[in-house]
Amino acid sequence: MKGRIGAGMMAILLAFYLVLVGWRAVLFLQSGAPVGIAIGVALLVLPLIGIWALVLEVTFGSRSARLVRLLEASGELPVETLPIRASGRPVRDAADADFPQYRDAVDAAPEDWKAWFRLGLAYDAAGDRKRARGAIRTAITLERAAA
């Protein structure tokens, strides 16, 4: 829940920022000077990129949360048994030792979205966020194709 509130606050702040930048872009475009028009166009493009990135992140978050709920409802969500540091993150050596079982599950069933999702959680526990997001994206794709 805390993560959703934080994401919501960031989305509101980003939307406010995008409105302010968009207003400045209009003012630059209305200046009529070539440099002002170029700056105005750039200021319009940047908020569009920001909106696109925000939509992607919110979509990823909601779809991955949906998969967590599905796994939780079926009792297949892995139980967190790894020792944790004071920061709340798992001890990396323990996460690395736990990792092969999830990798092997994906190797055994590459079309199983549940295995891919668990692999993403294992990557995250091991500190590899890039691969974690990739595995969870694969899980989302496979689950949506199966539905």
C-alpha positions as CSV (number, residue, x, y, z in Angstrom):
1,M,0.0,0.0,0.0
2,K,2.9,2.4,0.8
3,G,4.3,1.8,-2.6
4,R,1.0,2.7,-4.3
5,I,0.7,5.9,-2.3
6,G,4.3,6.9,-3.2
7,A,3.7,6.1,-6.9
8,G,0.4,8.1,-6.8
9,M,2.2,11.1,-5.3
10,M,5.0,10.9,-7.9
11,A,2.4,10.7,-10.6
12,I,0.6,13.8,-9.3
13,L,3.9,15.7,-9.0
14,L,4.9,14.7,-12.5
15,A,1.5,15.7,-13.9
16,F,1.8,19.1,-12.2
17,Y,5.3,19.5,-13.6
18,L,4.2,18.5,-17.1
19,V,1.4,21.1,-17.0
20,L,3.9,23.8,-16.0
21,V,6.3,22.8,-18.7
22,G,3.5,22.6,-21.2
23,W,2.4,26.1,-20.4
24,R,6.0,27.4,-20.8
25,A,6.2,25.7,-24.1
26,V,3.1,27.5,-25.3
27,L,4.6,30.8,-24.2
28,F,7.8,30.1,-26.1
29,L,5.8,29.1,-29.2
30,Q,3.9,32.3,-29.1
31,S,7.1,34.4,-29.0
32,G,7.5,34.0,-32.8
33,A,11.3,34.0,-32.5
34,P,12.9,30.9,-34.2
35,V,14.9,30.1,-31.0
36,G,11.7,30.5,-28.9
37,I,9.8,28.2,-31.2
38,A,12.6,25.6,-31.1
39,I,12.6,25.7,-27.3
40,G,8.8,25.5,-27.3
41,V,8.8,22.4,-29.5
42,A,11.4,20.8,-27.3
43,L,9.4,21.6,-24.2
44,L,6.3,20.0,-25.8
45,V,8.2,16.8,-26.7
46,L,9.7,16.2,-23.3
47,P,6.4,16.2,-21.4
48,L,5.1,13.7,-24.0
49,I,8.0,11.4,-23.3
50,G,7.3,11.8,-19.6
51,I,3.7,10.9,-20.0
52,W,4.6,7.9,-22.1
53,A,7.1,6.7,-19.4
54,L,4.6,7.3,-16.6
55,V,1.9,5.3,-18.4
56,L,4.4,2.4,-19.0
57,E,5.4,2.3,-15.3
58,V,1.9,2.5,-14.0
59,T,0.7,-0.2,-16.4
60,F,3.7,-2.4,-15.4
61,G,2.9,-1.9,-11.8
62,S,-0.8,-2.7,-12.0
63,R,-0.2,-5.7,-14.2
64,S,2.5,-7.1,-12.0
65,A,0.3,-6.5,-8.9
66,R,-2.5,-8.4,-10.6
67,L,-0.2,-11.4,-11.1
68,V,0.8,-11.2,-7.4
69,R,-2.9,-11.3,-6.5
70,L,-3.5,-14.3,-8.8
71,L,-0.5,-16.2,-7.3
72,E,-1.6,-15.3,-3.8
73,A,-5.2,-16.4,-4.4
74,S,-4.0,-19.8,-5.6
75,G,-1.4,-20.2,-2.8
76,E,1.5,-20.3,-5.2
77,L,3.2,-17.1,-4.2
78,P,6.7,-18.0,-2.8
79,V,7.1,-17.6,0.9
80,E,9.8,-15.1,1.9
81,T,12.3,-17.3,3.9
82,L,15.5,-15.5,3.1
83,P,17.4,-13.7,5.9
84,I,17.1,-9.9,5.5
85,R,19.4,-7.0,6.2
86,A,18.5,-4.0,8.4
87,S,17.4,-2.3,5.2
88,G,14.8,-4.9,4.5
89,R,16.5,-6.3,1.5
90,P,17.4,-10.0,1.4
91,V,21.0,-11.1,2.1
92,R,22.5,-11.5,-1.4
93,D,24.4,-14.7,-0.8
94,A,21.2,-16.4,0.5
95,A,19.2,-15.0,-2.5
96,D,21.9,-16.3,-4.9
97,A,21.8,-19.7,-3.3
98,D,18.0,-19.8,-3.7
99,F,18.0,-18.6,-7.3
100,P,18.8,-21.9,-9.2
101,Q,15.5,-23.5,-8.3
102,Y,13.5,-20.7,-10.0
103,R,15.8,-20.7,-13.0
104,D,15.4,-24.4,-13.4
105,A,11.6,-24.1,-13.1
106,V,11.6,-21.7,-16.1
107,D,13.9,-24.0,-18.0
108,A,11.5,-26.9,-17.4
109,A,8.4,-24.9,-18.3
110,P,9.3,-21.8,-20.4
111,E,5.6,-21.1,-21.2
112,D,4.5,-21.0,-17.5
113,W,3.9,-17.4,-16.5
114,K,4.0,-18.4,-12.8
115,A,7.5,-19.7,-13.2
116,W,8.6,-16.5,-14.9
117,F,7.1,-14.4,-12.2
118,R,8.8,-16.3,-9.5
119,L,12.1,-16.0,-11.4
120,G,11.5,-12.2,-11.5
121,L,11.1,-12.2,-7.7
122,A,14.3,-14.2,-7.4
123,Y,16.2,-11.8,-9.6
124,D,14.9,-8.9,-7.5
125,A,15.9,-10.7,-4.3
126,A,19.4,-11.2,-5.8
127,G,19.6,-7.5,-6.6
128,D,19.3,-7.7,-10.4
129,R,16.4,-5.3,-11.0
130,K,16.9,-5.2,-14.8
131,R,16.5,-8.9,-15.2
132,A,13.7,-9.0,-12.6
133,R,11.6,-6.5,-14.6
134,G,12.4,-8.5,-17.8
135,A,11.2,-11.8,-16.3
136,I,8.1,-10.1,-14.9
137,R,7.3,-8.6,-18.3
138,T,7.6,-12.0,-19.8
139,A,5.2,-13.4,-17.1
140,I,2.8,-10.6,-17.9
141,T,2.9,-11.4,-21.6
142,L,2.5,-15.1,-21.1
143,E,-0.4,-14.7,-18.7
144,R,-2.2,-12.2,-21.0
145,A,-1.7,-14.6,-24.0
146,A,-3.1,-17.5,-22.0
147,A,-6.2,-15.5,-20.8
